[in-house]
Amino acid sequence: MDVVVLGASGTIGRAIVQEALKRKHEVTAAVRHPESLQLEHERLQVIAVDILNPASVAAAVRGHGEVISAYGPDPGAELDLLAAAVSLVEGLEAAGVSRLLIVGGAGSLKTESGERLMDTPGFPESVKPLAAAHADAYEIYRNCELDYTYVSPAASIQPGRRTGQFRIGLDRLIVDEDGDSNISVEDFAVAMVDEMEEGNFSRTRFTVAY
């Protein structure tokens, strides 16, 4: 497949690029500063994009089949997630590209109590603005006409090992027998590329955790 990965210079975006290349896909990494992505591969092209500009997004994705957004805002600029969502929808529609996979947030997943994770006691106050922005951005995707898939990680996502083994859920937070919810960046990238290849969750959300 031919895929554009926006936000490819971040930790998750870079892992998705590497996973897609490992599986022999043609990858275009679209980043704000191409020089920041120190990756070279015969099937990798690196281009510049302003994800907050629909025309720039359209130019980056035009002619490609799949688009993955791993965009994450700078600290203090959480509302840029909403602007990015609007820009992505407008840019893909203008380019005639319909398939979009989004690296989302976990805060809006439901817990056993029925509350959203970000509304539960103990959820870090410092993370709430980002969680709320992810939740609002998800509503933008839910109401667009694109063939989107919104992928929420576990409550904790950190660099680790690629095992290829994890559980998949929909709107409910996945926890282990100790009540913890974790996924490695590498296995999250596996789940993203699996969905790109298989298309099991069209116009909906899913989540992954151990």
N, C-alpha and C positions, 0 to 999 in steps of 0.2 A: 504494500500500500504506500501511497504518497501522503505524508502527513506534515502539517505545519504545527510546531509547538511554540506557542507564545509564552513568554516568561521562562525561557529555556535556561537562563543563567542562574536561576534560583536553585536551591537544593533539590526540590521535588522535580522541577522542570528538567534539570540536568539528568536526573535519574531516569525520567521518562524518555529523554532523547537516547540515552545509552541503552535502555531496554529495547526501544524500537529498532535501533541500529543492530543490536544483537540478533534480532529476529529478521534481519535482511530488508527492512523497510527503507524507503527513501525519505529522508527527514530534512525539513527546512526549519532551522531554529531562528525564530523571529524575536529579537531582543532590542532593547532601547540602545544599548551600546555594544555593537558586535565585537569590539575588541575585548570585552569582558568575558567572553566565552572561549576559554582556552581548550577547545576540542577540535580535533581534525580527524576526518574520516572520508573515505571515497564516496560514501552515500549521504554525506552531510553538507548542507549549504547553510551559511549563516547570513542573515539579512537584518536590516534595521527596521523597526516598527515603533510607532507611538500608539500603544493600545488604547489611549484615550481619544484618538482621532479616527473616526469611522473610515475616512478616505485612506488613511495609512493602513488600517486593518484590511480594507478591501484589496489594496494593492498587494499586500503580503499573502493573502489567501487565495487570490484569484487563480483558477486553473488547478487547484489542489482538491483532493477528495475528502480528506479528514482534517479537522482542526482540533487541537487540544490547547486549552488555556490553563496554564499553571501560574497565572499572574498573581502576585501578592503585593499589596500596597506597602509603602514605606510607613514606619511607625508614625502615628499622628495623622496619617492621610487615609484612614480607613474608608472614608466615604468615596474615595477613588474606586473602590470595588464596584459601587453602583454605576459610576460613570463608565467604567470599563465594561460592565455588563451591557449597558445601552449601546456603547460603541461597537462591541463585538456583534451584537444582534444586527445593528444597522450595517456594519461593514460586511458581514457574511451575506446578508440579503442583497446588498448592492453587487457583490461579486458572484452571486448565483451559487453559493456554497451553502449546503443545508446542514451538514453534520458537524456538531460541536460537542466536545467533551470538556467538562469543567472540573478542575480541582477545587472543591468547595470546602466548607467548614463543617465541624462536628457539632457546634453549639446548638443548632436547631433540631438535632436528633432527639427523639423521645426517650426518656428513661423508664425504668420499671414503674415509677410513680405516676407516669403520664405527663410529667413536666418536661419541658425542653431542658437539655443539659445545661444551657447557659442560665436557666432560671433556678437551678438547684442550689441549695446552701453549699458554700465552699467553692463554687466556681470562681476562679480568680477575677477580681474586679478589673485588673489591668488588661484582661483579655476580652472583657465584655464588649467594648466598642467594635473590635474586629469581628467577634461572633455575631453581633447584631447586624453588621454590614454584610456579612456572608448570608445571613438569613434574608435580608432585604434583596440582595442580589439574586438569590434563588427564586424569589417571587417574580423577578423580571424574566428569568429564563422560563419559568413555568407558564408565563403568559405570552411568550413569543411563538412564532410559527416555525422555528427551526426544529430539526431533529436533534434535540439536545439530550445529553446525559450528564447529570450532576453527581459527582462522586465525593462522598463525605468520608474522610479518614476516621480512624479511631480517635478517642479523646486525646491520646498521646501518640504523636508520630515523630520518630527520631531515626537518624541514620543507624543502620544495623546490618543484618544479613539478608540476603535474598534466599528465601526458602521455597517460595512458590506455594506455600501452604497457609491458608487463611480461611476464615469464614465470611460469608456474604449475607448481608441483611438489606432491608429497605429503609424504613424511617426510624427504626429503633436502634439505639446504641447497643453495640455488641460488647459484652463483658465476659471475662473468664470466670473460673470458679472462685477466684478471690475478689471479684467485683472490679477488676482492673480492665481497662480498654486500651490496647496498644496495637500498633502496626509499625513495621520498619518502613522507611522511605523507599527502600528497594522493593519490598513486596507491594507497597502501594502502587509503585510504577508498573509492576507486573499486572495488577488488577486493571490499571488504566489501559494498558496495551491489549490485554485480553478483551476488554470491552470494545476497543477500537476494531479488533479483528472479528469479534463474534456478534456484536450488536444486540445483546440480550436485554438491554434496559433503555429502549428508545422512549424518549419524552418522559423520563422519570428519574428518580434518584436511587442510588444504592450506596451501601457503606461496607467497609471491610475492616476486619480486626482478627486477632488471634483467638 
